[in-house]
């Protein structure tokens, strides 16, 4: 990455570690993070859970299909 971009070595290492951490994120943590992000963007919960359900199958390692109820339980217990 250092050879192909103008990033200094330390910055390139940080970017690679951030990308690896993103793809290593567990489903429940991803759902909670996305819920916070979308909620802070002003979306209503109905739309938030539908959007998260649509995003999950497109993750690098897709989880089994989760119902909207299962997604809500990850947030509210």
C-alpha positions in Angstrom: 0.0 0.0 0.0 2.9 2.3 0.7 4.3 1.8 -2.8 1.0 2.3 -4.5 -0.2 5.4 -2.6 1.2 8.5 -1.1 0.4 7.4 2.4 3.3 7.2 4.9 4.0 3.7 6.3 2.3 4.4 9.7 -0.8 5.8 8.0 -1.0 2.8 5.6 -0.7 0.3 8.5 -3.5 2.1 10.3 -5.8 2.0 7.2 -5.1 -1.7 6.8 -5.9 -2.4 10.5 -9.1 -0.4 10.3 -10.3 -2.4 7.2 -9.4 -5.7 8.9 -11.3 -4.6 12.1 -14.3 -3.6 10.0 -14.6 -7.0 8.4 -13.9 -8.8 11.7 -16.9 -7.0 13.3 -19.4 -9.5 14.8 -23.0 -9.2 13.5 -24.4 -8.0 16.8 -21.8 -5.2 17.1 -22.4 -4.3 13.4 -26.2 -4.1 14.0 -25.7 -1.9 17.1 -23.3 0.4 15.3 -25.4 0.8 12.2 -28.5 1.4 14.3 -26.7 4.3 16.1 -25.4 5.7 12.9 -28.8 5.6 11.1 -30.6 6.9 14.2 -28.3 9.8 14.4 -29.0 10.5 10.8 -32.7 11.0 11.7 -34.2 7.7 10.4 -37.1 6.1 12.1 -36.6 2.6 13.6 -38.8 0.9 11.1 -36.7 2.2 8.2 -33.5 1.5 10.2 -34.2 -2.2 10.8 -35.3 -2.7 7.2 -32.1 -1.1 5.9 -29.9 -3.1 8.2 -31.7 -6.3 7.2 -31.0 -5.4 3.5 -27.3 -4.6 4.2 -26.4 -7.8 6.1 -26.4 -10.2 3.2 -23.9 -8.0 1.4 -21.2 -8.1 4.2 -18.0 -10.0 3.4 -19.1 -12.8 5.7 -22.9 -12.7 5.6 -24.7 -14.0 8.7 -27.7 -16.2 8.5 -30.9 -14.3 7.5 -32.2 -12.5 10.6 -35.8 -11.4 11.0 -36.6 -7.8 11.9 -37.6 -9.1 15.4 -34.2 -10.6 15.8 -32.5 -7.4 14.8 -34.6 -5.4 17.3 -33.7 -7.8 20.1 -30.0 -7.2 19.4 -30.7 -3.5 20.1 -33.2 -3.6 22.9 -32.6 -7.1 24.4 
